[in-house]
Amino acid sequence: MLEIKAGYKKTDIGVIPEDWEIKSYGEVFEFLNTISNSRADLCFKGDFGYIHYGDIHMRWENTLDLEKNELPKIKRNKIKKLPPLLKDGDLVMIIISEDYKNIAKSVEIKNIGNKKVVSGLHTFLMRDKNNVFAQGIRGYIYKMPIVWKQFQKIAAGLSVFVVSKNNLKNVLIPIPKLEEQKAIATILSDMDGLIQSLELLLEKAKAFKIGMMQELLTGKTRLTDQSGITIKYKKTDIGIIPEDWEVVTLGSLFEITSSARVFQKEWKSSGIPFYRARELVVLEGKGKVDNKLFIDKGLYEKHKRSYGVPQVGDMLVTAVGTLGKVYVVDNEKPFYFKDGNIIWFKVKDKLNSNYLKQLYLTPFIKQQITDISAGSTVGTYTIISAKKTKIPLPKSKEQKAIAEVLSDIDGLIESYSQRLDKAKALKIGMMQELLTGKTRLINNKEVGI
């Protein structure tokens, strides 16, 4: 039997604080008309800002700040009948989604000023009739766990999740006192501000990396001492590069091969880690992978004796499906990998492998892989193709310098990415506490459960 703690009450939709009310969407909100123009009707220069459901899916979280965000626009002659214009505090909800995580995703309008904006395709426009909710909290309503469970029930069994007006009007909302709502809204808004600032830093770091790659990997900016030397450039079939650089094929530098065949019946639940392309993609992105596949140590030792295993400095490249993702072996922990899915570059000491890794992020390598794999049903990057792949080749000292600079920027990007992930996780935890009443914020003083 559920024990209800002092200060809380059991309701039809769950346990909530005693001083919270329950009302339905239909009681709280007036439903206003929207229009149903598609992307084809939108333009850069129009008379009205247009809130398209796809943009809510992809671009905005909880609040749509129209002082900071640009909207797609629509011309007056594309609108058959002009619906109500949006006001600050209005709630716009998407009502169709292929992803259950976005069921009823909503944004509250902020800082609309004198802008003329209409709500569009696959959205509901709702206006708080009696200001039941404080400014800034309406966009979080659908994320209240008690509310979210009701939306999941509405969408159960559907391949495309649709929220009808009749269903929505009956969804019940737990409502804190106005003072507590304002405190919750302030905290969550501050968290959104932190997340947005980290997202901006991450975007800037990625843009900086792209710029530096363009400079360094083409020789426009040199990292070795060129004082007193007039740098000359030459045209090649991969672009303009410094005269002292070469253009070479990877097959001319080192051996490119794959692993011995490991059959599915030889996969184990423990032993030596065994990577397919999908595990390698995760390993490349996160530096670690929660691997579920292994092979027997005896089989590993057998292949090691007969064919060898990747060494520190070697590089593995995905060859099927997601092409060209790379992992540079940076430790001596034993592992093995699937033949055909992954190509093994035996780079060790013959080229700076981190320089080569950075090259595989550039358009001219990606384009070579795309051209090579064009026409195949499933994209494939073969050993023969890898051997023919062309790269610009500076002297080893410059390779190392380029790799170090770009790796340092990668470290900065990873740092921002980790901080962003932590901030998002913290926000989720805070919403779980604040939007259920488990942690109370009254007169800016926490009141425990």
C-alpha positions, 0 to 999 in steps of 0.5 A: 500500500502506498504511504502518503507523506504529510503535506501530500495527497493522493489524486486520480493522477498521482500523489501531489502536494496538498496545496496544489490544485488539479485542472484540465487543459480545457479548463485552463486554456482557450484554444485559438485557430491556427492555419495549415500551410506547408513548408512550400508556402514559407519564405525569407521575406514574408508578412508574418512569422510562422510557427511550423511544427517541424521547428518546434521538433528540432529547434526550440525547447520549452520557450520560444524567445522571439527576441533571439529566434528567427522564424520562417515567414509566410506572405499574407496572400498565402493565408486564406483566413488570418488566425489570431496573432500570438501574444506573450505567454501563449502556448504552442503545442505540436500535435503529431510526432513519429517520436514518442519523446516529442508527444505534445512538445510545447513552447511558451511565447516570449518577447514577441514585441511588435512582431506579427506571428501565427501558429501553423501546421500540426499545432494547437495554439492555447491561451491561459484564460485566467492566468492560472500559470505564471509566465515562463512555466507553461512550456514545461507543463507537458514535461510534468511526469503526471501529465506526460503519463497521460499523453503516453496513454493517449498515444499508446499503440499508435505508429504516429503519435497524434494528440486530438483536441478532445483528448487534450482538453481532458488531460489533467494538470497539477497546479502549484500556487503562483508563488511556487510556479514563479520560483520553479520557472526562474530556476528552470529558465536559469538552467535553460540559459546555462544550456543555451550558453554551452550550446553556443560555445560548442557551436563556436568551437566546432566552427573554429575547428572547421576553420583551422582544418581548412587552414592547416590541412591545405597549408594556407597556415603553416606551423613549422618555421617558415621565416624568410621563406617564400611559400610557394603552392602547386595545383594537384588533383586534390587541390592547391597545396604547398610545394614542399608537400606531396600527394600520395595514396595511402596504399603507398605508405603502409599496409591496409588490411582487415581481420581474420574471419570471426563467425557469429557462432564464435561470439561470446558474452565475455572474454576479449572485446569484439567490435563491429562498425556500430561499436567503433562509431561509439568508441570513436565518438565517446572514447569508450563503448559498453560492449556486449560482444566478445570472443574467446581468449584462445581464438584471439591468441590464435589470430594474433599469432597468425595475422597480428592485432592492431597496435598503438598508433594503428587506425581502424576505419568503418567500411560498411553503412556509416563510412569513414569513422575512425578510431586510432588505437591509443592503448594496449588493451586487447580487442578484435574486430569484424572483418569486412565491416572495418578496415585496418590501417597499419599506420604505426610509425609510418605516418602520424595517425592523428594527422590522418584521423583529422584528414578523414574529417575533411571534405576532400577525403569524405568526397573520395569515400562518397565517390568510391561507394556511389552506386552500391546498395549499401555504402561500402569502403573497400580495402582496395578503395582505401589503398587508392585514397589520396592525401596531402603529405607534409613532413612528419614534424608538420604532421605532428604540429597540425595533429596537436593543434586540431586535437587540442581543439577536439579536447575543447569541443569534448569538454563543452560537450560533456558540460552540456550533457551534465547541464541537461541531465541536471535540468532533467533531475531538477524538473523531476523534483520541482514539477512533481513537488518532491522538492518545494520552493516556497518564498525561495526557501526549500521545504523538504518532503 
